[in-house]
Amino acid sequence: MESSSTLPSDVLFEIFSRTSLKTIGRSRLVSKDLNLATYESSFVQAFRQRTKTISGFFTQTLFSNKPTSQQFVSTTNLGTDSSLSLKFLPCRHVNIKAATKQGILLCVNESDTRRRKIPEYYVCKPSTKEWHQIPNPRTRYYTERVGMMVLRSEPLCYKIVRFSQPKSPCIKYKSILYNVLHCEIFSSEKWAWKRLEDVLLPCSEFLSFEPAVSACGALNWIMSNNEIFTFFVDTESSTMFDLPFPLCKKYYFKHMKLVEYSGRLAMLCIEDSSMQLWVLEDYDTKIWSKRPTISLKAVQGVESYTSPLSLDSSDILVITVYRWVAASNQVFLVLWAEILHLCSLQRPFDLFLAFGRLICYWCLDCNVFFPGCTPFGELFPLV
């Protein structure tokens, strides 16, 4: 850990690895060296151990857009954590719609509601089992995408943005056809939803089904045409911008994944036996930098079918592995064993098993991963 401070780097390491997420967040704004150092895996692991921080992913299995199972996967203890669940909520079945790295989840109950066909929205923190039901948005419009961002932890302040489909999803503006999305935003301070201007997307294009990526005060989605859609939470405004070549080319890479890298927006790209990491260095000028290409031959020698999922730290990659188990052409049933691995970017041959399970894919069955990071001992009252 290098720093311009007069204190030696090892002393700074010892001090900051015993502080809090709030202190680290502030220090990242003060020093560029500290900002980079606090994202390194050595610091992240030391901080989690010394502050007893829970870190990992909530996994959710959807079948016909309905949740069938949810489980927390710990990247701290490298395994599932049965103590963290959503059973404390007042309803049996909820759908995780959004999550933040402060461990706050937005869940929606769409089945056993008190009023038929009217969903119930809950904001909760699984580590402390705190929850609050928030007012409903305009639920007569079908929800397309939802994003959530914590603005302040003490006292807790967050915003939720919801995009929904209007009755007339297309509109012609200046002789150009657009897809239309209603936009609403919920503020925990005002405890109310507010309707914003509709969002116009290029015709036949849509936002990715994956959870929004939070970086630099904005919620980001990759679009079907490989553009980036960004919603700035503070100004409550949105924009779209192009990716640089070759990221702008559809199907150029085998896998592309929008992620957060050291607090910045980044793109993970896998092509054959190598992986590229592109980082958005400046939001205003849209300058991207390409990091050194990483060989995945050692990883693929152990696991053939892999795809990037997220970055656990600046040099630890979370990947999913799909192993073929059985197939039946008669009923179109394919069974895969899905494995969640942690992979060192500096030493790609190092694989650490974090989670494994057998999943049955029948028709439309998809898995969505929601990253979360919640410390023990620190409370974020949902008031």
N, C-alpha and C positions, 0 to 999 in steps of 0.2 A: 504494500500500500504506500504509494508515493504521495507526498503532499508538500506544499510550499510552506507549511507551518514549521516552526522551530522544533516541535516535538517529533521524535523519531517515529517512523511509520509503524513499527511494532507496538509502540505505546498507544498510538491512535487506534490501532486494530483492537487492542485490549479494552480501551475505553468505550469505543462505539459499539463493540459486539456485546456490551452489557447495558446498553441504553434501551430505547423503545423505538417502535416504528415511527412515532411522531418526531422524535429527535433525529432519526436517520433521514426522514423526509425533508426536514429543514436543512440539514447539513448538505444534502445533495444540491440545494439551491445556492449554497455559499461557496463551495469549492468544487471545481471540475474534477480534481484528482480524487476527492472523497466520493464524488458522484460515481466515478468509474469503479473505484475500489469496493464500494458497498454492494455492487452487483456481482462481484467475483464469487465463485462457488465456495472458496475457502472461508470468506467472510460470512456468506449466507448461512453455511452450515454451522459455523461457530455461534452466530447470533441466535439461530433457532435452538441450539442446544442450551445455551446459557440463559436465554429468556423463556425457555419452555414454550416456544412458538409452534403452533400447529400450522403446517403448510401442506398443501396438496390439491386434489381435485374432487369435486363432486361429479360423479358419473350418473347419467340418466339415460335409461333405455326407453325409447318411444316406439309404440306400435300403433299405427293408424293415428298418429299425432297424440296418443295418450300415453302417459308414463306408466311403465310396468314395473320398473325397479329403479332404485336410487341408492348410491353407495358412495361413501367418502374414501378416497384413496390417498393415503399419506405418503408424501415424498420425504418426510422427516424420518419415519420409522420403516420406510420401504414396505408398505403393506396396507391392507384395508384397516380402517379404524371404525369398529362397530359402535363406539361410544358417541360418534357424531352421526346424527340422523335427523330426520324431519318429523319424527313421531311425536314431538312435543306440540306440534301445531294442532289446532282444534278440529282439523279435518283429516281424513285418512289418506286421500289421494290429492297431491298437488303437483303442478308442473313448474319446474324451475325455469323461469323466463330470463333472468339476468343475475349476475353476481359481480362482486367487487373483490379486490385483493385485501380489503379490510375484513373480509369474512361476512359481509352482509349479502343476503339473498333476497331476490324478489320472486315470490311463489304465487301461483294462481290456482285456486280451486275451481274446477269447471264441471265437476260431476255431482258430488253430494252437497249441493248448496241449499241454503234455507229457502231461497226463492228460486224457483225452477228456471234454468237456463240463464241465470244472472250470475256471472262469476264473482268470486271473492278474491281480493288482492291482499297479500300479506308480505310485510317486510320483516325479516327475522335474522337472528344471529345464532347459528347452531351451537357454537362453543359455549354460549351462556344461556341458551334456550329462551332468549327474549324474542318477543314478536309483537307486532302491531298490525291490525287490519287498517288499510288505508282506503280513502274514497275511491270509488270506481271511475274509470274514464268513460268515454262514450262507447259502451260495449256493444251497441248495435252495429258498429263497424268492426269487421274482422281484423284482428291483430296480425300485422305482417312481421314486424320486428320490434324488439324492446331492448333498450340499453339503460344502464344504471351507473352512476358515478358518485362516490363520496367526496364531498368538497371539504369537509372538516370533521374531525373525529371527536373533538371535545369543545362544545357539545356537538352531538352528531348532526350533520347537515348533509343531505344528499339530494340528487335530482334523478328523475326517471323520465326518459323520453320514449314515446310510443308512436309507432307509425302504423296506420290502419288503412284498409282499403275502402274507398268510398263506393257508393252505389254505381257511379259512372267512373270506372278506373282509368279512362282515357280522355284526353282533352286536346283540342287543337289550338295552339297559340302561335300567332304570326305564321300561319300556314304550315306549322310543324306539329306532328302528333307526339304527345307525351303520355307517359304513365303517371298517374296522380296518386300521391299518398297523403292522407291526413296526418298532421303532426300535432301531438299533445305533449306537454311537459308537466311533471309533478314536482313541486318543491316541498320538502319536509318543513321548511320554515313557514310557508304560507298554508301548508296542509291542504292544498287544492291543486286541481289540474287546470292548465291554461291552454287554450287552442292557439297554435301558431299558424303561420302561413303554410299552405300546402306545398309539398315537395314535388317538383317535376323531374322525372327521370326520362332518359331517352326511351323511345318506344321499344317495347319488347325486352327491356333490360330490367333487372331486379337486383335487390341486395342479397348477399350471401346468406344462407340459412344458418351459418355458424354464429356463435355469440360475438357481440361487438368487442373489438380490441380497444382498450383504454390506454391512451398515450398522449402526453403533452396537453392535458386538459380537454381532450376530445375523444369522442366515440367514433370508431372507424369500422367500416365494412368494405370488403372487396365486392365489386359488382360483377354481374355476369359477363360484361364486356371488358373485364380486367381494369376498369377504372376504380379509384378509391372514392368512396362516399364518406365525408367527414361531418360530424355534428359537433359544434363547439358549445359546450355546456354553459360556459359563463355568458357568452353573448347570445345564446339560444338561436344560433344561425347555422346554416349548413353550406357545404360546397362540394364540388367534385373535381378531381384532377387526374391526369394521366400518369401512368407508370412509365419509367424509362425503358428503352429497348434493352434486353429482349423481354422484360417483364410484361410489356403491353401486348405481347403476342399470345393469343389463346393457344393452348395445347403445345406450347414451345417446351414446357417442362412437364415431367411426368406428374409431379405434385407441386402445388404452390399453397403456402399457408401464411396468412397475415398474422403476425405476432407482435408482442411488445419486447423490445430488446434494450435493456439498461435505461428504461424510461422513455425510449423513443419507438416510433413505428418502424417495423421491419418486415421483410418478406423472406421466408424460407423456401427455397426451390430445390427440388431433387430431380436430377436427370441421370438416368442409368445408374452409375455407381459413384456419383459425386453429389455434393450438396453446396449450394451457394447461399450466402447470407447478404441481403441488400438492406441497408439502413438509411432511413430518411434523416439526414443530418440537419436540415432546416425546413420547417413547415412553410415559411414565407416564400423562399426561393425554390422550394421543391427539389433540393439537391440530394441525390441519393449516392451512397458510396457502397462499393462492392468489397466485401471482406474476402480474404484468401479462400479459395475453393477447398472444400474438405472432402477427402476420399471416404467413401462408405463401404469399400470392398471388405474391410475386416468385419464390419457389422453385418453386411449381407452374406458373408461367409457363414455366419451363425444363424441369421434370420433373413430369409429371402424376400418376404413381402413386408415392407415397412413404409410408414408415412409419418411425416412430422406432425406433432401435436401442439407443442408449446416449448418455451424456454423456461426452465426452472431457475436459471441464473444466467449470467453472461456467457458461461462456457459449459453449461449442462443442458442438453436437449432431451425433451420428453418425446418419445416416439411410440407409435402403436405398431404392433406386429400381428399379422394375420396368418394363421396356420390352417391349411386345408385339412379337414378331418374326414368328411364324407359328403357325397353328393348323390342325389337321386334325380334323374332326368324326368321321371314319371310325375313327381309332385313338385319339381323345381325347388327342392329343399336343399339348402347349402348350410352346412355347419362349419363355423370357424372358431378357433380358439383365439380370443383377442388378448394380447399381452401388452401391458404398459411398461415400457422400459425407460430408464434414465441412461443417457449416453453422453460421455465426455466428448466435447468438441476438440479438445486438445489431444485426447487419446481415444479415438473412435472405436478402438477394439475393446474398451471397457464398457460392459453392459451390466446394469444393475436392475434386477427384476423388482418391480414395484407392485404389480398387480396382475392377476391372470384369471380369466373366466371363460366359460364356453357360452357362446351366443348363437341363437338360432335366427337366421335371417329369413323371414317369410314375407314376401311382397315388400312393403315399405317398412323397414325396421331400421332405424338409425340411432346412433349413439352420439350424444352431445356432451362435451366436457366443459365444466365451469371451474376456472381456477379460483382458489381462495387462499387467504393467508390471515390467520387470526391468532393473536397471542393470548396465552393464559394470563389472568390477573388484570388485564385491561378491559374495562367495560365500555361498551358503546350503547348507552340507554336509548331505546327507540321511543323517544317522546317528542 
